[in-house]
Amino acid sequence: MDQAALGKAALTESNYAAAIRHYTAALQQSPTSPAYLIQRSAAYQRNKDYPKALNDANRAVLEARKRAKREQIVEAQFRRGVALYSLERYGDAEFVLGVVKRMDEKFKGLELWINKVKLTLSRLGAEDEGKRVCSVGEVPEEGDDPVTDAATNGGAPATEEKTRNGAPAQQLPTSSTPIQPQQPQQTPADKIRHEWYQNNQNVYFTLLAKGVPSDKAEIVFTPRSLSITFPFATGSSYDFTLEPLFAEINPEACTKRVLSTKIEIVLAKRTQGEKWKALESSTPVPDNPNASATTTTSTDAVKHAILSPNPPPPSGPAYPTSSKTGPKNWDAVTAAALKDPSAKPGTAAAEGEDFEGGDEANFFFQKLFKGSTPEVQRAMMKSYTESNGTALSTNWEEVSKGKVETRPPDGMEAKGWDV
């Protein structure tokens, strides 16, 4: 049985010292295995060696990220959060467990530990305010915790003195007396980069800049912009602005964290579930006065269209036709029919007065046509023309569906003109 399998069996049997020994042997063969680091972190945690548990969890996160193994990243972050809680770094634990929840809210045991952290934070007194502070990022930084050499020395403590050419080497510090990391040298302006990703709720932005003074960095959120400013040691300043952002954010819900090697920012989307195609939008945000003017103009146009005493007549819908000249404009035909060229000024036909003689049927249809709506007039003209005078309909909905066929009287037969 290989060392990893022996370590798993020992961990199941609660033999934590043996589990640590076996996983250490396995790591000698595969020093960067996230799975072995996660399991040894769990063994250290249960053996109450919390600094080493945190150290292995941090290394596991970094190695899992290199391999893009999401499940291992989540599990390593969980072990990291548990170790931070055991070290009474409750603010850090709350943040890291929040990362786990964002990546997999159904992770086994997560809710229990989140509630445990919340309860502990609620009971802290004024003298324990330092335990609320969060000083870690989503990705462990080099120097967060000293790396023990237990992966290569068979599990021996890191304080064991080693000799080189018979002389004792300098004693290595233990993880119980962590090294205070020095502030890294500032990244030159032309070397500063940024990266981002998103989910349905937030956009996660990281500015990769080392040595940013946290007390002098200014980060400003507005609904459509993000601004970052901080000074260099040379006296100049660095300014980074995203405006306009691709979509609106909720400034009150955004968060920022200035770390020694980067700045982490979480932009809360105003519209949940909206997919950002880029950080910035190519369309400028209109000023409020112009937007107001546009709204007013649109409103006035609608009012004018509704309240106008003489609205434009509706145009008739087009219908299929095989004519080489295109569909017939029945509105134009109707308008021409309303103008009787034979009517003399002052006559009943011209003025629309009551019938005083002549063809009574013709006058009736003229009066009916003139007093009808444009839609009825179109129906009458179309049906009468297309049926060769054999049909007259006032139902435009029916007539508009297609050509009106010729319907000769009973006993008669319709014949086309010989060409």
N, C-alpha and C positions, 0 to 999 in steps of 0.2 A: 504494500500500500504506500502511495507517495506521501510526502510530508504534508501537503495541503489537506488530503483526506484524513490523515492522522490528526491534524489540527482541528478540523471540523468535528471529528468524533470527540476529541477532548473538550471542545467548547460546548458540545451538547451535554456532556457529562459533568459540566461545571468545573472541570479541571483546567483552570485558566492559565496557570503557570506552564503546564504542558502544551496548551494551545498556543501560547506565545512562542514557546520554544520551537514547535513544529512549523508555525507560519514564518518564523524568522529563517528557518532552514529553507523553506520554500522560496522566500524572498532572495536568498543568496543565489538561487538559480534564475529567478525572474524579479530583479530588483524594482521594476516599474509596474508590476501587476496591480491594477486598481482593486481587483477582487481580494488578493491576499492582504493588501493594506487595509481594506475595509474590515475584513475578518479579524486581523490583529488589533485594529483599533477597538473593535467590540470586546476582544479579550482583555485588553488593557483597561477599558472602561469598567468591566465587571470585576477586574482585579484591583479597582480603585486607584490605578495609576493614570490619573486624568491628563496630565501634561503630555504623556506619550500617546494617549488615545487621541488627543487633539492633533498632535504632530502627524500621526498616521492618517487621520481623516483629511487634513490639509493636503498631504501628498497625494492621497487617493483622488481628491477633487481635481488637482492639476493633471494627474495622469489620465483620468477618465475624460477630461476635456480634450486632451491631445488626441484621444482615440474617438472623440465624438460619441461616446457611449452614454446616452441620456439616462438609462436606468441606473448605471453605476454612478453617474453624477448626482442623481437624486439621493441614492443610498449613502454616498460619501458625505453629502451636505447634511443629511440627517444625523449621521454619526458625529459630524462636526458640531452641530447645534447641541446635541446631548452632552458632548465633552465640555463645551463652553458653559453650559448650565452648571455642570458639576464643579467647574472652576469658579463659580459664583460671578461669572460675567454675563449677567442676565440680559442686559441690553443687547450684547452681541448675539446671545442665544435666540432672543426674540427675532432679530433680523434674519439670521440664517434659517431658522425654522419657517419664517415667512417666505424665503426663497424656495424651500421645499414645497410649501403649500401652493405656490404659484406654478411650480413645475408638475406637481402631482398631488392634488388636494386629497386624494384617497389613499395616500401612502400609509401603510400599517403602523399604528402607534403614534402618528403625527398629532392628531387632535389632543391626545392625552398629554403630550409634552407641551403643546402650545398652551393649553389650559393651565398646566403646572407652572409655566413661566409667568403667565398673566397673574396667577394667584400670588406667586412669590413677589413680583413687582409691586402688587397692590399692598403688600405688607411691609415693604421697605420703609425704614425711618429716614429722617433727615441726615443722620450720620452715614447712611449707606447710599447716598445719591450717586456716588461714583460708580456703583454697580449697575446703574441704569444707562450709563454712557455706552454708545455703540461706536466702536473704533475699527470694525472690520468691514470688508467689502464682500461682494458676492463671490469673487474669485480670490482665494488666499494670496497674499503678497509674499514675495520672498523676504524672509526675515520676520514674518509674523510670529513664528515659533522656531526655536533652534532645532535643527534636524539631528536626531540621535543617530549613533552609528550601530544601533542594535540590529539593523538589517544585515550587517556584515560581520558582527563580532559574536554571533551565536547567542545573543540575548544578554550579553554582559552589560552592566551599567555604563553609561557614557563617561562616568567619572574615573573609570579605571585608567591608571597611568600606563602608557605604552613606552617602550624604549626603542630608540633608533641608534644603532651602532653602539649599544651598551649604555647610552646616556638616556635618562628619563626625558620624555617629551613633555611639552607644556600641557598641563592638565586641561582637559576639555570641560567647558561649563555644562552643568546638568540642566535639564529642562525645567527644574524647579527654581533655578536662578536664571531667568531668561535674559538674553542680551538685549539691551536697548538699541533698536535699529537707528542708525544715523540717518538724518534727512538726506535723501539722494540728491545728487546734483540736478539742477533744473534742466529740463529738456529745451534745447534751442527752439525758437519760434518756428523755424522752417522745418523742424522735425516733428512737430506736434501733429498727431493724427486723431481721427475720431471714428467710431463705429456705432452701429445701432441695430436693434431688432425690435419686434413688436409682438403683442398678442391682442386679444379682443379688447382688453381694458386699457393697456398702457403702451407707451413707446419707451424703450430703454436705451438711453444715450450715454456713451462713455467717451470722455476726452482723455486721450492717452498723453498726459503731461506730468512729468515727475517734478517733485519739489515745489508744488504750488502751496504758498502760505495760506493755510485755512482761515486765519484770522483776517486776511486782507483780500480774499477772493470775494467777488460780488457776482451773484447769480440771480438774474431777474426773470420772472415769468410774466407774460401777458397772454391773453387768449389766443393771439396769433404770432407770438415771438418768444425767443429764448436768447438771453444775452449773458455772456460769461466774460469777466474782466479780472485780471490779477497782475501784480507787478513782478518784474524780473529783478534779479539782484543787481543788474547793471543800471537800474533806474528807469528803464523803459517799461512799457506795459503791454500786455497781450489782450486783444479784444476779439471775441468770437460772437457772431450774431447770426441767428437763423430767423429771417423775416421776409415774407410771411411763411409761417409753418404750413404744412400741407392741409391741415384742418385745425379746427379750434381745440384748445385744451382747457382744462379746469385748473387755473393757477393755484387755487387753494388746496387742491389734492396732489399737486406735484411735490416731489421730494428731491433733495440734493445731498451729496456726500463728498467731501473733499478728503481724499486719501493721499498717501505719500507718493504714489505712482500714477494716480489718475483721479478724475472727477466723474462720479457716477450720478446720473440724473434720471429720474422717472417722470415722464410726462403723462399725465392722466388724460385720456381721450374724452372730449366732451360728448362725442357720439360713440357709444359702446358698440363694438363689432365692426367699426369702419376700418377698411383696409387702406393704409397709407402706402402710396407707390413711391414716395420719396420723403425726405425730411422737409423740404421746402416746396412751395407751390409756385408754378410759373405764372399764375394769375395774380396780379396785385390786389390788395384789399382796398375796396373803394372807401373814400372818406365819407363820414356820416352825412354832411350836407348834400353831397351829390346823390347818395343813396336815397335821402329824403326827397330830393327833387324828382328823382326817377319814380319813386312811389307816388308822389303827388300827381305827376303827369299821367301815369297809368290810370290812377283813380279818376282823374278828370275825363280822360278819354272814354272810360266805361260809362260814366254818368252822361256824357254827351250822346253816346250811342243809344242809351236807354231813353233819355228824356227828349231827344230831338223830335220836334213836331213833324218833320218830313224825313223819316228814315228812308234810306235807299231801298228800292224794291228788291225782293229776293230774286236771285237768278235761278232759272230752271236747271234741274240736274241733267247731265248728259246721259244718253242712252245709246246702246249699240246701233250702228248703222253701216250699210254697205255702200253708201253714197261716196263717189269719188271726191266730192267737194266738202266732205266732212259732215258732222251732225248739223241739223237745221237749228237755227236760233229762233225758237218759238216766241221768245220775248219780242224780237224784232217783227215777226209776223203778226203778233197780237197788236203791237203799236201801229202797224200799217193798216190793219183791219179797222181800228178805231177811227181812222181818218177816212171819211166817205168823200171821195173827190167829186161825186155828183151832187152832193148836198149844197144848197145855196145858203149863204148867210141869212139868218132870220127865219129859216124854215124849221119845222118840227124835227126833221131828221138831224139838222145841224145843231139845234139847241137842246135836243133830248126831250122835247115836249111830248104831250099825249098825241095818240094817233088821230089824224084828221082826214085820212083817205089813203088810197093806194093799196098795195099788197099788205094785208093785215098780218099774214104769217111772217113775211119778211121783216116787218116792223117789230113784231114780237121778239124774233130772234135777235134783232139788232139791239133792242132794249135789254133783253136778257144778257147778251154778251157784254154790253157796256156797263151794266150794273154788277157784274160778277167780279170776283177776286182775280188777281193775276194767275193764280194756280188753276182756277176753273176755266179762264180764258185760254190758257195753254192747252188744257185738256180738250176743249171744244175745237180749237183750230187743228190740233194734231189728229184727233179722231175723224173729223170731217174731211181733211185733206187726204190722209192716208187710206181712208175707206172709199175714196172716190165719191163722196157725198152720200154714202149709204148708211153711215153711222154718225151719231153725235153724242158724245159723252162729256159729262162734267166732272168725272172722277179721275183726277190726275194720277192718283196712286195706282190705279189699274192701267190707265193708258200709258204711263211712263215705263211700264215693264217691257214693252216691245212694240212692234208695228201693228197697227189696227187693220185687220183684214177686211176686204170688201165683202159686204153682205147684201146681195141683190134681193129685191122683193120676191115673194113666192111666185113661181111660174116663170121667172126670168133668169137668165144666165149672164154672168159677167164675162166679157171678152176683152182682151188687151188690144191696143192699137197696133195695126200692121205697120211695120217699119220698112 
